[in-house]
C-alpha cells in the first residue's frame, strides 16, 4: 500500500506547515469529498 504511505507522508508535511495548501490540493484531486471539506474549512 505505497499510495497510503505517500498520503500519510504528505499529511505530515502539511502538519509541519511546509505547504498545507499544496497537500490540500493533492488530497482534493484524489477525492472529491476531501475537496468539499477543504472548501468548508476555507469558509
PDB file with SEQRES, HELIX, SHEET and CRYST1 records, atoms N, CA, C and O in Angstrom:
SEQRES   1 A   43  UNK UNK UNK UNK UNK UNK UNK UNK UNK UNK UNK UNK UNK          
SEQRES   2 A   43  UNK UNK UNK UNK UNK UNK UNK UNK UNK UNK UNK UNK UNK          
SEQRES   3 A   43  UNK UNK UNK UNK UNK UNK UNK UNK UNK UNK UNK UNK UNK          
SEQRES   4 A   43  UNK UNK UNK UNK                                              
HELIX    1 AA1 UNK A    2  UNK A   16  1                                  15    
HELIX    2 AA2 UNK A   20  UNK A   30  1                                  11    
HELIX    3 AA3 UNK A   32  UNK A   42  1                                  11    
CRYST1    1.000    1.000    1.000  90.00  90.00  90.00 P 1           1          
ATOM      1  N   UNK A   1       0.858  -1.222   0.000  1.00  0.00           N  
ATOM      2  CA  UNK A   1       0.000   0.000   0.000  1.00  0.00           C  
ATOM      3  C   UNK A   1       0.881   1.254   0.000  1.00  0.00           C  
ATOM      4  O   UNK A   1       0.882   2.013   0.969  1.00  0.00           O  
ATOM      5  N   UNK A   2       1.618   1.466  -1.073  1.00  0.00           N  
ATOM      6  CA  UNK A   2       2.517   2.633  -1.161  1.00  0.00           C  
ATOM      7  C   UNK A   2       1.725   3.929  -1.274  1.00  0.00           C  
ATOM      8  O   UNK A   2       2.178   4.974  -0.805  1.00  0.00           O  
ATOM      9  N   UNK A   3       0.573   3.875  -1.877  1.00  0.00           N  
ATOM     10  CA  UNK A   3      -0.228   5.104  -2.022  1.00  0.00           C  
ATOM     11  C   UNK A   3      -0.580   5.664  -0.645  1.00  0.00           C  
ATOM     12  O   UNK A   3      -0.481   6.866  -0.400  1.00  0.00           O  
ATOM     13  N   UNK A   4      -0.988   4.774   0.233  1.00  0.00           N  
ATOM     14  CA  UNK A   4      -1.364   5.207   1.582  1.00  0.00           C  
ATOM     15  C   UNK A   4      -0.161   5.840   2.272  1.00  0.00           C  
ATOM     16  O   UNK A   4      -0.279   6.872   2.933  1.00  0.00           O  
ATOM     17  N   UNK A   5       0.994   5.206   2.109  1.00  0.00           N  
ATOM     18  CA  UNK A   5       2.201   5.718   2.762  1.00  0.00           C  
ATOM     19  C   UNK A   5       2.494   7.121   2.250  1.00  0.00           C  
ATOM     20  O   UNK A   5       2.860   8.008   3.021  1.00  0.00           O  
ATOM     21  N   UNK A   6       2.333   7.313   0.966  1.00  0.00           N  
ATOM     22  CA  UNK A   6       2.651   8.625   0.389  1.00  0.00           C  
ATOM     23  C   UNK A   6       1.678   9.675   0.939  1.00  0.00           C  
ATOM     24  O   UNK A   6       2.084  10.783   1.290  1.00  0.00           O  
ATOM     25  N   UNK A   7       0.413   9.324   1.007  1.00  0.00           N  
ATOM     26  CA  UNK A   7      -0.581  10.286   1.508  1.00  0.00           C  
ATOM     27  C   UNK A   7      -0.271  10.616   2.968  1.00  0.00           C  
ATOM     28  O   UNK A   7      -0.408  11.761   3.399  1.00  0.00           O  
ATOM     29  N   UNK A   8       0.147   9.602   3.719  1.00  0.00           N  
ATOM     30  CA  UNK A   8       0.471   9.848   5.135  1.00  0.00           C  
ATOM     31  C   UNK A   8       1.676  10.784   5.220  1.00  0.00           C  
ATOM     32  O   UNK A   8       1.716  11.692   6.050  1.00  0.00           O  
ATOM     33  N   UNK A   9       2.640  10.552   4.362  1.00  0.00           N  
ATOM     34  CA  UNK A   9       3.839  11.400   4.385  1.00  0.00           C  
ATOM     35  C   UNK A   9       3.434  12.840   4.086  1.00  0.00           C  
ATOM     36  O   UNK A   9       3.932  13.775   4.714  1.00  0.00           O  
ATOM     37  N   UNK A  10       2.552  13.008   3.147  1.00  0.00           N  
ATOM     38  CA  UNK A  10       2.124  14.347   2.760  1.00  0.00           C  
ATOM     39  C   UNK A  10       1.394  14.991   3.950  1.00  0.00           C  
ATOM     40  O   UNK A  10       1.553  16.183   4.213  1.00  0.00           O  
ATOM     41  N   UNK A  11       0.619  14.210   4.641  1.00  0.00           N  
ATOM     42  CA  UNK A  11      -0.107  14.753   5.799  1.00  0.00           C  
ATOM     43  C   UNK A  11       0.895  15.296   6.809  1.00  0.00           C  
ATOM     44  O   UNK A  11       0.687  16.360   7.392  1.00  0.00           O  
ATOM     45  N   UNK A  12       1.965  14.571   7.008  1.00  0.00           N  
ATOM     46  CA  UNK A  12       2.991  15.013   7.963  1.00  0.00           C  
ATOM     47  C   UNK A  12       3.578  16.336   7.487  1.00  0.00           C  
ATOM     48  O   UNK A  12       3.813  17.246   8.283  1.00  0.00           O  
ATOM     49  N   UNK A  13       3.807  16.432   6.201  1.00  0.00           N  
ATOM     50  CA  UNK A  13       4.388  17.670   5.657  1.00  0.00           C  
ATOM     51  C   UNK A  13       3.416  18.825   5.896  1.00  0.00           C  
ATOM     52  O   UNK A  13       3.820  19.915   6.300  1.00  0.00           O  
ATOM     53  N   UNK A  14       2.140  18.574   5.642  1.00  0.00           N  
ATOM     54  CA  UNK A  14       1.150  19.645   5.822  1.00  0.00           C  
ATOM     55  C   UNK A  14       1.086  20.021   7.299  1.00  0.00           C  
ATOM     56  O   UNK A  14       0.941  21.194   7.640  1.00  0.00           O  
ATOM     57  N   UNK A  15       1.196  19.022   8.171  1.00  0.00           N  
ATOM     58  CA  UNK A  15       1.152  19.316   9.609  1.00  0.00           C  
ATOM     59  C   UNK A  15       2.337  20.201   9.986  1.00  0.00           C  
ATOM     60  O   UNK A  15       2.227  21.081  10.840  1.00  0.00           O  
ATOM     61  N   UNK A  16       3.464  19.953   9.339  1.00  0.00           N  
ATOM     62  CA  UNK A  16       4.652  20.756   9.637  1.00  0.00           C  
ATOM     63  C   UNK A  16       4.425  22.205   9.211  1.00  0.00           C  
ATOM     64  O   UNK A  16       5.064  23.121   9.727  1.00  0.00           O  
ATOM     65  N   UNK A  17       3.521  22.398   8.277  1.00  0.00           N  
ATOM     66  CA  UNK A  17       3.253  23.768   7.823  1.00  0.00           C  
ATOM     67  C   UNK A  17       4.135  24.133   6.640  1.00  0.00           C  
ATOM     68  O   UNK A  17       4.290  25.310   6.314  1.00  0.00           O  
ATOM     69  N   UNK A  18       4.711  23.126   5.998  1.00  0.00           N  
ATOM     70  CA  UNK A  18       5.595  23.406   4.853  1.00  0.00           C  
ATOM     71  C   UNK A  18       4.763  23.940   3.686  1.00  0.00           C  
ATOM     72  O   UNK A  18       5.038  25.010   3.143  1.00  0.00           O  
ATOM     73  N   UNK A  19       3.753  23.177   3.321  1.00  0.00           N  
ATOM     74  CA  UNK A  19       2.890  23.599   2.206  1.00  0.00           C  
ATOM     75  C   UNK A  19       1.527  22.946   2.397  1.00  0.00           C  
ATOM     76  O   UNK A  19       1.174  21.978   1.723  1.00  0.00           O  
ATOM     77  N   UNK A  20       0.781  23.505   3.328  1.00  0.00           N  
ATOM     78  CA  UNK A  20      -0.529  22.905   3.634  1.00  0.00           C  
ATOM     79  C   UNK A  20      -1.438  23.002   2.419  1.00  0.00           C  
ATOM     80  O   UNK A  20      -2.163  22.061   2.096  1.00  0.00           O  
ATOM     81  N   UNK A  21      -1.391  24.144   1.753  1.00  0.00           N  
ATOM     82  CA  UNK A  21      -2.284  24.323   0.614  1.00  0.00           C  
ATOM     83  C   UNK A  21      -1.960  23.304  -0.488  1.00  0.00           C  
ATOM     84  O   UNK A  21      -2.862  22.712  -1.082  1.00  0.00           O  
ATOM     85  N   UNK A  22      -0.682  23.111  -0.748  1.00  0.00           N  
ATOM     86  CA  UNK A  22      -0.299  22.175  -1.822  1.00  0.00           C  
ATOM     87  C   UNK A  22      -0.810  20.769  -1.499  1.00  0.00           C  
ATOM     88  O   UNK A  22      -1.395  20.097  -2.348  1.00  0.00           O  
ATOM     89  N   UNK A  23      -0.581  20.342  -0.264  1.00  0.00           N  
ATOM     90  CA  UNK A  23      -1.027  18.994   0.113  1.00  0.00           C  
ATOM     91  C   UNK A  23      -2.551  18.931   0.039  1.00  0.00           C  
ATOM     92  O   UNK A  23      -3.115  17.905  -0.341  1.00  0.00           O  
ATOM     93  N   UNK A  24      -3.209  20.016   0.399  1.00  0.00           N  
ATOM     94  CA  UNK A  24      -4.674  20.047   0.337  1.00  0.00           C  
ATOM     95  C   UNK A  24      -5.129  19.848  -1.100  1.00  0.00           C  
ATOM     96  O   UNK A  24      -6.067  19.100  -1.375  1.00  0.00           O  
ATOM     97  N   UNK A  25      -4.451  20.528  -2.001  1.00  0.00           N  
ATOM     98  CA  UNK A  25      -4.837  20.421  -3.416  1.00  0.00           C  
ATOM     99  C   UNK A  25      -4.668  18.980  -3.881  1.00  0.00           C  
ATOM    100  O   UNK A  25      -5.519  18.441  -4.589  1.00  0.00           O  
ATOM    101  N   UNK A  26      -3.574  18.371  -3.480  1.00  0.00           N  
ATOM    102  CA  UNK A  26      -3.321  16.983  -3.904  1.00  0.00           C  
ATOM    103  C   UNK A  26      -4.415  16.077  -3.335  1.00  0.00           C  
ATOM    104  O   UNK A  26      -4.925  15.198  -4.029  1.00  0.00           O  
ATOM    105  N   UNK A  27      -4.764  16.294  -2.087  1.00  0.00           N  
ATOM    106  CA  UNK A  27      -5.799  15.457  -1.467  1.00  0.00           C  
ATOM    107  C   UNK A  27      -7.133  15.694  -2.176  1.00  0.00           C  
ATOM    108  O   UNK A  27      -7.888  14.751  -2.416  1.00  0.00           O  
ATOM    109  N   UNK A  28      -7.414  16.927  -2.504  1.00  0.00           N  
ATOM    110  CA  UNK A  28      -8.676  17.248  -3.180  1.00  0.00           C  
ATOM    111  C   UNK A  28      -8.722  16.540  -4.534  1.00  0.00           C  
ATOM    112  O   UNK A  28      -9.761  16.021  -4.942  1.00  0.00           O  
ATOM    113  N   UNK A  29      -7.581  16.527  -5.222  1.00  0.00           N  
ATOM    114  CA  UNK A  29      -7.548  15.858  -6.531  1.00  0.00           C  
ATOM    115  C   UNK A  29      -7.835  14.369  -6.362  1.00  0.00           C  
ATOM    116  O   UNK A  29      -8.416  13.731  -7.239  1.00  0.00           O  
ATOM    117  N   UNK A  30      -7.416  13.825  -5.218  1.00  0.00           N  
ATOM    118  CA  UNK A  30      -7.592  12.382  -5.000  1.00  0.00           C  
ATOM    119  C   UNK A  30      -9.065  12.055  -4.718  1.00  0.00           C  
ATOM    120  O   UNK A  30      -9.600  11.095  -5.273  1.00  0.00           O  
ATOM    121  N   UNK A  31      -9.716  12.838  -3.871  1.00  0.00           N  
ATOM    122  CA  UNK A  31     -11.119  12.524  -3.527  1.00  0.00           C  
ATOM    123  C   UNK A  31     -11.944  13.813  -3.502  1.00  0.00           C  
ATOM    124  O   UNK A  31     -11.534  14.809  -2.906  1.00  0.00           O  
ATOM    125  N   UNK A  32     -13.095  13.784  -4.144  1.00  0.00           N  
ATOM    126  CA  UNK A  32     -13.948  14.986  -4.184  1.00  0.00           C  
ATOM    127  C   UNK A  32     -14.479  15.352  -2.798  1.00  0.00           C  
ATOM    128  O   UNK A  32     -14.711  16.524  -2.501  1.00  0.00           O  
ATOM    129  N   UNK A  33     -14.667  14.353  -1.968  1.00  0.00           N  
ATOM    130  CA  UNK A  33     -15.191  14.634  -0.622  1.00  0.00           C  
ATOM    131  C   UNK A  33     -14.187  15.508   0.136  1.00  0.00           C  
ATOM    132  O   UNK A  33     -14.574  16.461   0.812  1.00  0.00           O  
ATOM    133  N   UNK A  34     -12.914  15.184   0.021  1.00  0.00           N  
ATOM    134  CA  UNK A  34     -11.878  15.971   0.703  1.00  0.00           C  
ATOM    135  C   UNK A  34     -11.925  17.401   0.179  1.00  0.00           C  
ATOM    136  O   UNK A  34     -11.712  18.355   0.927  1.00  0.00           O  
ATOM    137  N   UNK A  35     -12.201  17.535  -1.093  1.00  0.00           N  
ATOM    138  CA  UNK A  35     -12.246  18.878  -1.698  1.00  0.00           C  
ATOM    139  C   UNK A  35     -13.381  19.679  -1.038  1.00  0.00           C  
ATOM    140  O   UNK A  35     -13.206  20.846  -0.689  1.00  0.00           O  
ATOM    141  N   UNK A  36     -14.515  19.051  -0.876  1.00  0.00           N  
ATOM    142  CA  UNK A  36     -15.638  19.755  -0.238  1.00  0.00           C  
ATOM    143  C   UNK A  36     -15.258  20.134   1.191  1.00  0.00           C  
ATOM    144  O   UNK A  36     -15.573  21.229   1.658  1.00  0.00           O  
ATOM    145  N   UNK A  37     -14.589  19.230   1.871  1.00  0.00           N  
ATOM    146  CA  UNK A  37     -14.176  19.507   3.257  1.00  0.00           C  
ATOM    147  C   UNK A  37     -13.259  20.722   3.287  1.00  0.00           C  
ATOM    148  O   UNK A  37     -13.402  21.600   4.138  1.00  0.00           O  
ATOM    149  N   UNK A  38     -12.330  20.765   2.362  1.00  0.00           N  
ATOM    150  CA  UNK A  38     -11.389  21.899   2.322  1.00  0.00           C  
ATOM    151  C   UNK A  38     -12.164  23.188   2.074  1.00  0.00           C  
ATOM    152  O   UNK A  38     -11.859  24.227   2.660  1.00  0.00           O  
ATOM    153  N   UNK A  39     -13.159  23.116   1.211  1.00  0.00           N  
ATOM    154  CA  UNK A  39     -13.952  24.317   0.894  1.00  0.00           C  
ATOM    155  C   UNK A  39     -14.637  24.816   2.179  1.00  0.00           C  
ATOM    156  O   UNK A  39     -14.635  26.010   2.476  1.00  0.00           O  
ATOM    157  N   UNK A  40     -15.206  23.895   2.910  1.00  0.00           N  
ATOM    158  CA  UNK A  40     -15.880  24.282   4.156  1.00  0.00           C  
ATOM    159  C   UNK A  40     -14.863  24.870   5.138  1.00  0.00           C  
ATOM    160  O   UNK A  40     -15.158  25.831   5.849  1.00  0.00           O  
ATOM    161  N   UNK A  41     -13.688  24.294   5.166  1.00  0.00           N  
ATOM    162  CA  UNK A  41     -12.657  24.789   6.099  1.00  0.00           C  
ATOM    163  C   UNK A  41     -12.243  26.202   5.694  1.00  0.00           C  
ATOM    164  O   UNK A  41     -11.996  27.062   6.540  1.00  0.00           O  
ATOM    165  N   UNK A  42     -12.174  26.418   4.394  1.00  0.00           N  
ATOM    166  CA  UNK A  42     -11.758  27.744   3.896  1.00  0.00           C  
ATOM    167  C   UNK A  42     -12.747  28.794   4.404  1.00  0.00           C  
ATOM    168  O   UNK A  42     -12.348  29.895   4.783  1.00  0.00           O  
ATOM    169  N   UNK A  43     -14.033  28.453   4.411  1.00  0.00           N  
ATOM    170  CA  UNK A  43     -15.048  29.395   4.879  1.00  0.00           C  
ATOM    171  C   UNK A  43     -14.787  29.646   6.349  1.00  0.00           C  
ATOM    172  O   UNK A  43     -15.513  30.412   6.983  1.00  0.00           O  
TER     173      UNK A  43                                                      
END                                                                             
